[in-house]
Amino acid sequence: MRPPEHVRRALRTLPSPTCAYVYDTAALRARAASVRAALPVPASFLYAVKANGHPDVVAALAEECDGLEVASGGELRLALAAGAKRIVFGGPGKTDAELAAARSAGVLINAESVHELRRIAALGGNPDVVVRVNRPGGALIGSHAMTGTPTPFGIDPAELPAALAVPGVTVIGFHLHAVSNNLDGAAHASFVTDGLAWSARTAARFGIDLRVVNVGGGFGVDYLSDDSIDLTPLSEVEVPRGVDLIFEPGRLLAADAGWYAAEVLDVKTTHGRTFAVLRGGTHHFRLPAAWGYDHPFTVLPVDDWPFDLPRPGVTDTEVDAVGELCTPRDVLCRGRHVKSVRAGDILVFGRTGAYGWDISHHEFLRHEPPRFIVL
């Protein structure tokens, strides 16, 4: 996860104390191309904007992907501004204003409940919709189960007769997204194959002209190594004629195109543990605290020390990388062995291009936000 040279150069140009996200649009485009090459033919893939909503990231992936998946009115406005070729709108808590905006923009809506279907129908026009279904069973393993367990996502299969009988909408398919951050490519291919077969059976049972099967995203990365899901098995999935098979990856597209960097403000040892205290923390990059893991980092040495003061530092020891917040939970990584770290050095956390800034509690303590550098 060592940052490439062009990222290191960009970070060295920033004023002290350094605190920044760096996003690489070339890396975004390259990953989008590799994902497209691994998917079955035919298939569509849309970038899930929730992973990283920076306008430059969204614009780059709007060009490289077949469209964008959004989950709020704010993301819908981002997608429209980016000129997305197509947009799909999901999420369990859509407001009336969001549904109206989606209908006005010609967006395909993934309906999450019978009530939502009725609200869409009330807008008029008999629109095409896709119904999200929470199917039973644990088809995939990942960080978050979306279906197969009680969650707010989708319709219980027992409610399908009522959902598919709602007048004023035309159901054209099913949305089956099941898990976040799955690392097993063969299991993912089996899940997609099973989802296609289930959709075909269900459509036939209810007399639906099946045109869309949306299997969502869930393509995973391992934050403790350089490993990611192997998408190769997906190329063997057979897509029925006339069905638009939609994938909605977010994390895999954006994670490796982002780096979070924070300058070390202090180095100190307390009760036998050594802490590198950062100009930054979980209010910028919440994922390690939210998931309960230690995110690896690289030390970017900075030789300049402009103060007429002793420079705090340690060598050949384990260090906890902690943030500037007044809480003991502001921890990005515990027990990382370093050859050397000093106040004034920069810690760089790789694989932070997805679910980094976007899920963090920015306003807690009202610290200044990081800079954003787009390469």
Secondary structure, DSSP 8 states (H G I E B T S, - for coil): ----HHHHHHHHTS-SS-EEEEE-HHHHHHHHHHHHHHS-SS-EEEEEGGG---HHHHHHHHHHSSEEEE-SHHHHHHHHHTT-S-EEE--S---HHHHHHHHHTT-EEEE-SHHHHHHHHHT-S--EEEEEB--SS----SSEE-SSSS-SSSB-GGGHHHHHT-TT-EEEEEE---EESB--HHHHHHHHHHHHHHHHHHHHHHT----EEEEE--B-B-TTSS-B---GGGGG----TT-EEEE---HHHHGGGEEEEEEEEEEEEETTEEEEEES--TTT--HHHHHT-----EEE------SSS---EEEEEEEEEE-SSSSTT-EEEEEEEEEEEETT-EEEE-S-SSSSGGGS-TTGGG----EEEE-
